[in-house]
Amino acid sequence: MIAKLMNLVSKDKINPMIGAAGISAFPMSARVVHKMGLEEDNQNFLLMHAAGVNVSGQIASVIAGGLILTLVGSLL
């Protein structure tokens, strides 16, 4: 939904399938997004972009988990 909203206001278009590789099913979701992109356009190569989004989602979730543990630990 965010990619579609950004496409309304942005000059450069963003592929909304990249968001599907966010954090779920590392690294299988990147492969699924790549395969879906190839079915739509056989010149489309999304594997590296989807894997990058997948890795950044993993890193962000670890940072968020660390912050939550730190905040809860300081309250106890």
C-alpha positions in Angstrom: 0.0 0.0 0.0 2.9 2.4 0.8 4.5 1.7 -2.6 1.2 2.5 -4.4 0.8 5.7 -2.3 4.4 6.7 -3.1 3.8 6.0 -6.9 1.0 8.6 -6.8 3.3 11.4 -5.5 6.7 10.3 -6.9 8.2 10.8 -10.4 10.0 7.5 -10.3 7.8 4.4 -10.0 8.4 1.9 -7.2 7.6 -1.8 -7.7 5.1 -2.8 -5.0 6.2 -6.4 -5.1 9.5 -5.4 -3.3 7.5 -4.7 -0.2 6.3 -8.3 -0.2 9.8 -9.4 0.6 9.9 -7.3 3.8 10.6 -9.7 6.7 8.6 -12.8 6.1 10.1 -16.2 5.3 13.7 -15.2 4.8 15.0 -15.8 2.0 12.1 -17.6 0.4 10.0 -14.5 0.0 12.7 -12.9 -2.1 12.7 -15.9 -4.5 8.9 -15.8 -4.7 8.9 -12.0 -5.6 11.6 -12.7 -8.2 9.6 -15.5 -9.8 6.4 -13.4 -9.9 8.4 -10.6 -11.5 9.8 -13.0 -14.2 6.2 -14.2 -15.0 5.1 -10.6 -15.6 8.2 -9.5 -17.6 11.0 -12.0 -18.5 13.6 -9.2 -18.5 12.7 -8.3 -14.9 15.4 -9.2 -12.4 14.2 -8.5 -8.8 16.1 -11.1 -6.8 18.9 -8.9 -5.5 16.5 -6.0 -4.8 14.1 -8.3 -3.0 16.9 -10.0 -1.0 18.2 -6.5 0.1 14.8 -5.6 1.3 14.5 -8.9 3.1 17.9 -8.5 4.9 17.1 -4.9 5.9 13.8 -6.1 7.3 15.6 -8.7 9.4 18.1 -6.2 10.7 15.4 -3.7 11.6 13.4 -6.3 13.5 16.6 -7.3 15.5 17.2 -3.6 16.3 13.5 -3.1 17.3 13.7 -6.3 19.5 16.9 -5.1 21.2 15.3 -1.7 21.9 12.2 -3.4 23.4 14.4 -5.7 25.6 16.4 -2.7 26.8 13.3 -0.6 27.6 11.5 -3.5 29.4 14.8 -4.4 31.2 15.2 -0.8 32.5 11.6 -0.8 33.7 12.0 -3.9 35.7 
